Amino acid sequence: MKAFRCGDVVPGCNREFLGVDRADILAQVAAHAREDHHVDVDDALVRAVEANLHDEV
């Protein structure tokens, strides 16, 4: 299981995501980025998310 906290990339955002793998997290984060932050996902965002992914224990 993987986890990601949006606030690790976007200060002040408290959304957290859990997923079975990297692709699952990226799909959830992409939807959140578009809907809540009004940004498109680009390579820089993907790299930032991947750098802050961690295993959920």
mmCIF file of the N, C-alpha and C atoms, coordinates in Angstrom:
data_MODEL
# 
_entry.id   MODEL 
# 
loop_
_atom_site.group_PDB 
_atom_site.id 
_atom_site.type_symbol 
_atom_site.label_atom_id 
_atom_site.label_alt_id 
_atom_site.label_comp_id 
_atom_site.label_asym_id 
_atom_site.label_entity_id 
_atom_site.label_seq_id 
_atom_site.pdbx_PDB_ins_code 
_atom_site.Cartn_x 
_atom_site.Cartn_y 
_atom_site.Cartn_z 
_atom_site.occupancy 
_atom_site.B_iso_or_equiv 
_atom_site.pdbx_formal_charge 
_atom_site.auth_seq_id 
_atom_site.auth_comp_id 
_atom_site.auth_asym_id 
_atom_site.auth_atom_id 
_atom_site.pdbx_PDB_model_num 
ATOM 1   N N  . MET A 1 1  ? 0.850   -1.171 0.000   1.00 0.00 ? 1  MET A N  1 
ATOM 2   C CA . MET A 1 1  ? 0.000   0.000  0.000   1.00 0.00 ? 1  MET A CA 1 
ATOM 3   C C  . MET A 1 1  ? 0.898   1.236  0.000   1.00 0.00 ? 1  MET A C  1 
ATOM 4   N N  . LYS A 1 2  ? 0.555   2.219  -0.825  1.00 0.00 ? 2  LYS A N  1 
ATOM 5   C CA . LYS A 1 2  ? 1.302   3.469  -0.916  1.00 0.00 ? 2  LYS A CA 1 
ATOM 6   C C  . LYS A 1 2  ? 0.456   4.612  -0.361  1.00 0.00 ? 2  LYS A C  1 
ATOM 7   N N  . ALA A 1 3  ? 1.126   5.664  0.080   1.00 0.00 ? 3  ALA A N  1 
ATOM 8   C CA . ALA A 1 3  ? 0.434   6.832  0.621   1.00 0.00 ? 3  ALA A CA 1 
ATOM 9   C C  . ALA A 1 3  ? 1.133   8.097  0.131   1.00 0.00 ? 3  ALA A C  1 
ATOM 10  N N  . PHE A 1 4  ? 0.337   9.172  0.070   1.00 0.00 ? 4  PHE A N  1 
ATOM 11  C CA . PHE A 1 4  ? 0.852   10.476 -0.340  1.00 0.00 ? 4  PHE A CA 1 
ATOM 12  C C  . PHE A 1 4  ? 0.039   11.554 0.359   1.00 0.00 ? 4  PHE A C  1 
ATOM 13  N N  . ARG A 1 5  ? 0.734   12.571 0.869   1.00 0.00 ? 5  ARG A N  1 
ATOM 14  C CA . ARG A 1 5  ? 0.090   13.733 1.472   1.00 0.00 ? 5  ARG A CA 1 
ATOM 15  C C  . ARG A 1 5  ? 0.296   14.923 0.547   1.00 0.00 ? 5  ARG A C  1 
ATOM 16  N N  . CYS A 1 6  ? -0.764  15.510 0.058   1.00 0.00 ? 6  CYS A N  1 
ATOM 17  C CA . CYS A 1 6  ? -0.666  16.632 -0.867  1.00 0.00 ? 6  CYS A CA 1 
ATOM 18  C C  . CYS A 1 6  ? 0.098   17.789 -0.245  1.00 0.00 ? 6  CYS A C  1 
ATOM 19  N N  . GLY A 1 7  ? -0.065  17.994 1.043   1.00 0.00 ? 7  GLY A N  1 
ATOM 20  C CA . GLY A 1 7  ? 0.622   19.076 1.730   1.00 0.00 ? 7  GLY A CA 1 
ATOM 21  C C  . GLY A 1 7  ? 2.134   18.988 1.661   1.00 0.00 ? 7  GLY A C  1 
ATOM 22  N N  . ASP A 1 8  ? 2.671   17.815 1.327   1.00 0.00 ? 8  ASP A N  1 
ATOM 23  C CA . ASP A 1 8  ? 4.115   17.681 1.144   1.00 0.00 ? 8  ASP A CA 1 
ATOM 24  C C  . ASP A 1 8  ? 4.575   18.394 -0.120  1.00 0.00 ? 8  ASP A C  1 
ATOM 25  N N  . VAL A 1 9  ? 3.646   18.654 -1.036  1.00 0.00 ? 9  VAL A N  1 
ATOM 26  C CA . VAL A 1 9  ? 3.963   19.330 -2.299  1.00 0.00 ? 9  VAL A CA 1 
ATOM 27  C C  . VAL A 1 9  ? 3.273   20.695 -2.371  1.00 0.00 ? 9  VAL A C  1 
ATOM 28  N N  . VAL A 1 10 ? 2.040   20.769 -1.864  1.00 0.00 ? 10 VAL A N  1 
ATOM 29  C CA . VAL A 1 10 ? 1.259   22.009 -1.889  1.00 0.00 ? 10 VAL A CA 1 
ATOM 30  C C  . VAL A 1 10 ? 1.004   22.431 -0.440  1.00 0.00 ? 10 VAL A C  1 
ATOM 31  N N  . PRO A 1 11 ? 1.787   23.360 0.070   1.00 0.00 ? 11 PRO A N  1 
ATOM 32  C CA . PRO A 1 11 ? 1.608   23.782 1.462   1.00 0.00 ? 11 PRO A CA 1 
ATOM 33  C C  . PRO A 1 11 ? 0.163   24.211 1.747   1.00 0.00 ? 11 PRO A C  1 
ATOM 34  N N  . GLY A 1 12 ? -0.339  23.730 2.870   1.00 0.00 ? 12 GLY A N  1 
ATOM 35  C CA . GLY A 1 12 ? -1.683  24.095 3.290   1.00 0.00 ? 12 GLY A CA 1 
ATOM 36  C C  . GLY A 1 12 ? -2.764  23.117 2.871   1.00 0.00 ? 12 GLY A C  1 
ATOM 37  N N  . CYS A 1 13 ? -2.464  22.216 1.946   1.00 0.00 ? 13 CYS A N  1 
ATOM 38  C CA . CYS A 1 13 ? -3.461  21.224 1.537   1.00 0.00 ? 13 CYS A CA 1 
ATOM 39  C C  . CYS A 1 13 ? -3.371  20.028 2.473   1.00 0.00 ? 13 CYS A C  1 
ATOM 40  N N  . ASN A 1 14 ? -4.516  19.591 2.979   1.00 0.00 ? 14 ASN A N  1 
ATOM 41  C CA . ASN A 1 14 ? -4.505  18.491 3.953   1.00 0.00 ? 14 ASN A CA 1 
ATOM 42  C C  . ASN A 1 14 ? -5.010  17.168 3.396   1.00 0.00 ? 14 ASN A C  1 
ATOM 43  N N  . ARG A 1 15 ? -5.178  17.058 2.072   1.00 0.00 ? 15 ARG A N  1 
ATOM 44  C CA . ARG A 1 15 ? -5.646  15.807 1.472   1.00 0.00 ? 15 ARG A CA 1 
ATOM 45  C C  . ARG A 1 15 ? -4.565  14.743 1.550   1.00 0.00 ? 15 ARG A C  1 
ATOM 46  N N  . GLU A 1 16 ? -4.998  13.538 1.858   1.00 0.00 ? 16 GLU A N  1 
ATOM 47  C CA . GLU A 1 16 ? -4.105  12.381 1.898   1.00 0.00 ? 16 GLU A CA 1 
ATOM 48  C C  . GLU A 1 16 ? -4.687  11.304 1.008   1.00 0.00 ? 16 GLU A C  1 
ATOM 49  N N  . PHE A 1 17 ? -3.820  10.527 0.391   1.00 0.00 ? 17 PHE A N  1 
ATOM 50  C CA . PHE A 1 17 ? -4.236  9.501  -0.557  1.00 0.00 ? 17 PHE A CA 1 
ATOM 51  C C  . PHE A 1 17 ? -3.601  8.171  -0.202  1.00 0.00 ? 17 PHE A C  1 
ATOM 52  N N  . LEU A 1 18 ? -4.375  7.114  -0.325  1.00 0.00 ? 18 LEU A N  1 
ATOM 53  C CA . LEU A 1 18 ? -3.895  5.753  -0.160  1.00 0.00 ? 18 LEU A CA 1 
ATOM 54  C C  . LEU A 1 18 ? -4.203  5.003  -1.442  1.00 0.00 ? 18 LEU A C  1 
ATOM 55  N N  . GLY A 1 19 ? -3.278  4.165  -1.874  1.00 0.00 ? 19 GLY A N  1 
ATOM 56  C CA . GLY A 1 19 ? -3.502  3.380  -3.077  1.00 0.00 ? 19 GLY A CA 1 
ATOM 57  C C  . GLY A 1 19 ? -2.677  2.119  -3.061  1.00 0.00 ? 19 GLY A C  1 
ATOM 58  N N  . VAL A 1 20 ? -3.036  1.208  -3.937  1.00 0.00 ? 20 VAL A N  1 
ATOM 59  C CA . VAL A 1 20 ? -2.340  -0.076 -3.981  1.00 0.00 ? 20 VAL A CA 1 
ATOM 60  C C  . VAL A 1 20 ? -0.949  0.046  -4.583  1.00 0.00 ? 20 VAL A C  1 
ATOM 61  N N  . ASP A 1 21 ? -0.747  1.059  -5.449  1.00 0.00 ? 21 ASP A N  1 
ATOM 62  C CA . ASP A 1 21 ? 0.554   1.230  -6.085  1.00 0.00 ? 21 ASP A CA 1 
ATOM 63  C C  . ASP A 1 21 ? 0.708   2.669  -6.574  1.00 0.00 ? 21 ASP A C  1 
ATOM 64  N N  . ARG A 1 22 ? 1.846   2.946  -7.184  1.00 0.00 ? 22 ARG A N  1 
ATOM 65  C CA . ARG A 1 22 ? 2.174   4.271  -7.696  1.00 0.00 ? 22 ARG A CA 1 
ATOM 66  C C  . ARG A 1 22 ? 1.121   4.779  -8.663  1.00 0.00 ? 22 ARG A C  1 
ATOM 67  N N  . ALA A 1 23 ? 0.696   3.937  -9.597  1.00 0.00 ? 23 ALA A N  1 
ATOM 68  C CA . ALA A 1 23 ? -0.280  4.349  -10.610 1.00 0.00 ? 23 ALA A CA 1 
ATOM 69  C C  . ALA A 1 23 ? -1.605  4.749  -9.967  1.00 0.00 ? 23 ALA A C  1 
ATOM 70  N N  . ASP A 1 24 ? -2.023  4.022  -8.964  1.00 0.00 ? 24 ASP A N  1 
ATOM 71  C CA . ASP A 1 24 ? -3.273  4.328  -8.261  1.00 0.00 ? 24 ASP A CA 1 
ATOM 72  C C  . ASP A 1 24 ? -3.185  5.700  -7.595  1.00 0.00 ? 24 ASP A C  1 
ATOM 73  N N  . ILE A 1 25 ? -2.086  5.962  -6.917  1.00 0.00 ? 25 ILE A N  1 
ATOM 74  C CA . ILE A 1 25 ? -1.890  7.264  -6.267  1.00 0.00 ? 25 ILE A CA 1 
ATOM 75  C C  . ILE A 1 25 ? -1.865  8.377  -7.305  1.00 0.00 ? 25 ILE A C  1 
ATOM 76  N N  . LEU A 1 26 ? -1.117  8.191  -8.394  1.00 0.00 ? 26 LEU A N  1 
ATOM 77  C CA . LEU A 1 26 ? -1.025  9.235  -9.413  1.00 0.00 ? 26 LEU A CA 1 
ATOM 78  C C  . LEU A 1 26 ? -2.385  9.552  -10.023 1.00 0.00 ? 26 LEU A C  1 
ATOM 79  N N  . ALA A 1 27 ? -3.211  8.552  -10.234 1.00 0.00 ? 27 ALA A N  1 
ATOM 80  C CA . ALA A 1 27 ? -4.553  8.791  -10.779 1.00 0.00 ? 27 ALA A CA 1 
ATOM 81  C C  . ALA A 1 27 ? -5.389  9.623  -9.812  1.00 0.00 ? 27 ALA A C  1 
ATOM 82  N N  . GLN A 1 28 ? -5.330  9.294  -8.538  1.00 0.00 ? 28 GLN A N  1 
ATOM 83  C CA . GLN A 1 28 ? -6.084  10.050 -7.537  1.00 0.00 ? 28 GLN A CA 1 
ATOM 84  C C  . GLN A 1 28 ? -5.581  11.487 -7.424  1.00 0.00 ? 28 GLN A C  1 
ATOM 85  N N  . VAL A 1 29 ? -4.265  11.634 -7.422  1.00 0.00 ? 29 VAL A N  1 
ATOM 86  C CA . VAL A 1 29 ? -3.672  12.963 -7.285  1.00 0.00 ? 29 VAL A CA 1 
ATOM 87  C C  . VAL A 1 29 ? -3.971  13.815 -8.520  1.00 0.00 ? 29 VAL A C  1 
ATOM 88  N N  . ALA A 1 30 ? -3.961  13.212 -9.696  1.00 0.00 ? 30 ALA A N  1 
ATOM 89  C CA . ALA A 1 30 ? -4.261  13.954 -10.921 1.00 0.00 ? 30 ALA A CA 1 
ATOM 90  C C  . ALA A 1 30 ? -5.668  14.539 -10.855 1.00 0.00 ? 30 ALA A C  1 
ATOM 91  N N  . ALA A 1 31 ? -6.633  13.741 -10.433 1.00 0.00 ? 31 ALA A N  1 
ATOM 92  C CA . ALA A 1 31 ? -8.012  14.232 -10.318 1.00 0.00 ? 31 ALA A CA 1 
ATOM 93  C C  . ALA A 1 31 ? -8.093  15.350 -9.280  1.00 0.00 ? 31 ALA A C  1 
ATOM 94  N N  . HIS A 1 32 ? -7.430  15.177 -8.145  1.00 0.00 ? 32 HIS A N  1 
ATOM 95  C CA . HIS A 1 32 ? -7.426  16.185 -7.087  1.00 0.00 ? 32 HIS A CA 1 
ATOM 96  C C  . HIS A 1 32 ? -6.771  17.483 -7.577  1.00 0.00 ? 32 HIS A C  1 
ATOM 97  N N  . ALA A 1 33 ? -5.652  17.357 -8.282  1.00 0.00 ? 33 ALA A N  1 
ATOM 98  C CA . ALA A 1 33 ? -4.941  18.539 -8.778  1.00 0.00 ? 33 ALA A CA 1 
ATOM 99  C C  . ALA A 1 33 ? -5.825  19.356 -9.713  1.00 0.00 ? 33 ALA A C  1 
ATOM 100 N N  . ARG A 1 34 ? -6.534  18.660 -10.605 1.00 0.00 ? 34 ARG A N  1 
ATOM 101 C CA . ARG A 1 34 ? -7.416  19.359 -11.553 1.00 0.00 ? 34 ARG A CA 1 
ATOM 102 C C  . ARG A 1 34 ? -8.621  19.978 -10.847 1.00 0.00 ? 34 ARG A C  1 
ATOM 103 N N  . GLU A 1 35 ? -9.264  19.202 -9.994  1.00 0.00 ? 35 GLU A N  1 
ATOM 104 C CA . GLU A 1 35 ? -10.520 19.644 -9.371  1.00 0.00 ? 35 GLU A CA 1 
ATOM 105 C C  . GLU A 1 35 ? -10.325 20.675 -8.261  1.00 0.00 ? 35 GLU A C  1 
ATOM 106 N N  . ASP A 1 36 ? -9.318  20.462 -7.429  1.00 0.00 ? 36 ASP A N  1 
ATOM 107 C CA . ASP A 1 36 ? -9.170  21.313 -6.242  1.00 0.00 ? 36 ASP A CA 1 
ATOM 108 C C  . ASP A 1 36 ? -8.100  22.396 -6.371  1.00 0.00 ? 36 ASP A C  1 
ATOM 109 N N  . HIS A 1 37 ? -7.081  22.145 -7.185  1.00 0.00 ? 37 HIS A N  1 
ATOM 110 C CA . HIS A 1 37 ? -6.004  23.131 -7.334  1.00 0.00 ? 37 HIS A CA 1 
ATOM 111 C C  . HIS A 1 37 ? -6.020  23.784 -8.716  1.00 0.00 ? 37 HIS A C  1 
ATOM 112 N N  . HIS A 1 38 ? -6.870  23.294 -9.599  1.00 0.00 ? 38 HIS A N  1 
ATOM 113 C CA . HIS A 1 38 ? -7.025  23.855 -10.953 1.00 0.00 ? 38 HIS A CA 1 
ATOM 114 C C  . HIS A 1 38 ? -5.707  23.892 -11.720 1.00 0.00 ? 38 HIS A C  1 
ATOM 115 N N  . VAL A 1 39 ? -4.954  22.799 -11.606 1.00 0.00 ? 39 VAL A N  1 
ATOM 116 C CA . VAL A 1 39 ? -3.700  22.662 -12.347 1.00 0.00 ? 39 VAL A CA 1 
ATOM 117 C C  . VAL A 1 39 ? -3.711  21.353 -13.119 1.00 0.00 ? 39 VAL A C  1 
ATOM 118 N N  . ASP A 1 40 ? -3.018  21.360 -14.246 1.00 0.00 ? 40 ASP A N  1 
ATOM 119 C CA . ASP A 1 40 ? -2.845  20.145 -15.019 1.00 0.00 ? 40 ASP A CA 1 
ATOM 120 C C  . ASP A 1 40 ? -1.614  19.414 -14.512 1.00 0.00 ? 40 ASP A C  1 
ATOM 121 N N  . VAL A 1 41 ? -1.647  18.114 -14.635 1.00 0.00 ? 41 VAL A N  1 
ATOM 122 C CA . VAL A 1 41 ? -0.510  17.309 -14.215 1.00 0.00 ? 41 VAL A CA 1 
ATOM 123 C C  . VAL A 1 41 ? 0.570   17.391 -15.288 1.00 0.00 ? 41 VAL A C  1 
ATOM 124 N N  . ASP A 1 42 ? 1.767   17.745 -14.869 1.00 0.00 ? 42 ASP A N  1 
ATOM 125 C CA . ASP A 1 42 ? 2.903   17.769 -15.778 1.00 0.00 ? 42 ASP A CA 1 
ATOM 126 C C  . ASP A 1 42 ? 4.027   16.924 -15.167 1.00 0.00 ? 42 ASP A C  1 
ATOM 127 N N  . ASP A 1 43 ? 5.138   16.832 -15.876 1.00 0.00 ? 43 ASP A N  1 
ATOM 128 C CA . ASP A 1 43 ? 6.246   15.994 -15.405 1.00 0.00 ? 43 ASP A CA 1 
ATOM 129 C C  . ASP A 1 43 ? 6.767   16.429 -14.044 1.00 0.00 ? 43 ASP A C  1 
ATOM 130 N N  . ALA A 1 44 ? 6.804   17.726 -13.813 1.00 0.00 ? 44 ALA A N  1 
ATOM 131 C CA . ALA A 1 44 ? 7.303   18.225 -12.526 1.00 0.00 ? 44 ALA A CA 1 
ATOM 132 C C  . ALA A 1 44 ? 6.409   17.776 -11.375 1.00 0.00 ? 44 ALA A C  1 
ATOM 133 N N  . LEU A 1 45 ? 5.113   17.810 -11.581 1.00 0.00 ? 45 LEU A N  1 
ATOM 134 C CA . LEU A 1 45 ? 4.185   17.371 -10.533 1.00 0.00 ? 45 LEU A CA 1 
ATOM 135 C C  . LEU A 1 45 ? 4.332   15.875 -10.289 1.00 0.00 ? 45 LEU A C  1 
ATOM 136 N N  . VAL A 1 46 ? 4.431   15.100 -11.349 1.00 0.00 ? 46 VAL A N  1 
ATOM 137 C CA . VAL A 1 46 ? 4.609   13.650 -11.200 1.00 0.00 ? 46 VAL A CA 1 
ATOM 138 C C  . VAL A 1 46 ? 5.882   13.360 -10.406 1.00 0.00 ? 46 VAL A C  1 
ATOM 139 N N  . ARG A 1 47 ? 6.969   14.044 -10.730 1.00 0.00 ? 47 ARG A N  1 
ATOM 140 C CA . ARG A 1 47 ? 8.227   13.836 -10.001 1.00 0.00 ? 47 ARG A CA 1 
ATOM 141 C C  . ARG A 1 47 ? 8.075   14.216 -8.520  1.00 0.00 ? 47 ARG A C  1 
ATOM 142 N N  . ALA A 1 48 ? 7.369   15.304 -8.249  1.00 0.00 ? 48 ALA A N  1 
ATOM 143 C CA . ALA A 1 48 ? 7.174   15.737 -6.861  1.00 0.00 ? 48 ALA A CA 1 
ATOM 144 C C  . ALA A 1 48 ? 6.354   14.715 -6.079  1.00 0.00 ? 48 ALA A C  1 
ATOM 145 N N  . VAL A 1 49 ? 5.313   14.202 -6.720  1.00 0.00 ? 49 VAL A N  1 
ATOM 146 C CA . VAL A 1 49 ? 4.495   13.176 -6.054  1.00 0.00 ? 49 VAL A CA 1 
ATOM 147 C C  . VAL A 1 49 ? 5.331   11.931 -5.798  1.00 0.00 ? 49 VAL A C  1 
ATOM 148 N N  . GLU A 1 50 ? 6.035   11.473 -6.817  1.00 0.00 ? 50 GLU A N  1 
ATOM 149 C CA . GLU A 1 50 ? 6.846   10.263 -6.656  1.00 0.00 ? 50 GLU A CA 1 
ATOM 150 C C  . GLU A 1 50 ? 7.906   10.425 -5.571  1.00 0.00 ? 50 GLU A C  1 
ATOM 151 N N  . ALA A 1 51 ? 8.479   11.608 -5.460  1.00 0.00 ? 51 ALA A N  1 
ATOM 152 C CA . ALA A 1 51 ? 9.496   11.859 -4.442  1.00 0.00 ? 51 ALA A CA 1 
ATOM 153 C C  . ALA A 1 51 ? 8.916   11.814 -3.033  1.00 0.00 ? 51 ALA A C  1 
ATOM 154 N N  . ASN A 1 52 ? 7.609   12.003 -2.916  1.00 0.00 ? 52 ASN A N  1 
ATOM 155 C CA . ASN A 1 52 ? 6.968   12.045 -1.594  1.00 0.00 ? 52 ASN A CA 1 
ATOM 156 C C  . ASN A 1 52 ? 6.059   10.864 -1.318  1.00 0.00 ? 52 ASN A C  1 
ATOM 157 N N  . LEU A 1 53 ? 6.065   9.863  -2.187  1.00 0.00 ? 53 LEU A N  1 
ATOM 158 C CA . LEU A 1 53 ? 5.315   8.632  -1.925  1.00 0.00 ? 53 LEU A CA 1 
ATOM 159 C C  . LEU A 1 53 ? 5.986   7.871  -0.796  1.00 0.00 ? 53 LEU A C  1 
ATOM 160 N N  . HIS A 1 54 ? 5.201   7.235  0.022   1.00 0.00 ? 54 HIS A N  1 
ATOM 161 C CA . HIS A 1 54 ? 5.782   6.372  1.041   1.00 0.00 ? 54 HIS A CA 1 
ATOM 162 C C  . HIS A 1 54 ? 4.890   5.157  1.242   1.00 0.00 ? 54 HIS A C  1 
ATOM 163 N N  . ASP A 1 55 ? 5.490   4.141  1.820   1.00 0.00 ? 55 ASP A N  1 
ATOM 164 C CA . ASP A 1 55 ? 4.738   2.925  2.118   1.00 0.00 ? 55 ASP A CA 1 
ATOM 165 C C  . ASP A 1 55 ? 3.889   3.152  3.347   1.00 0.00 ? 55 ASP A C  1 
ATOM 166 N N  . GLU A 1 56 ? 2.654   2.758  3.246   1.00 0.00 ? 56 GLU A N  1 
ATOM 167 C CA . GLU A 1 56 ? 1.724   2.851  4.387   1.00 0.00 ? 56 GLU A CA 1 
ATOM 168 C C  . GLU A 1 56 ? 1.869   1.580  5.197   1.00 0.00 ? 56 GLU A C  1 
ATOM 169 N N  . VAL A 1 57 ? 2.093   1.728  6.485   1.00 0.00 ? 57 VAL A N  1 
ATOM 170 C CA . VAL A 1 57 ? 2.265   0.550  7.357   1.00 0.00 ? 57 VAL A CA 1 
ATOM 171 C C  . VAL A 1 57 ? 1.131   0.423  8.326   1.00 0.00 ? 57 VAL A C  1 
# 
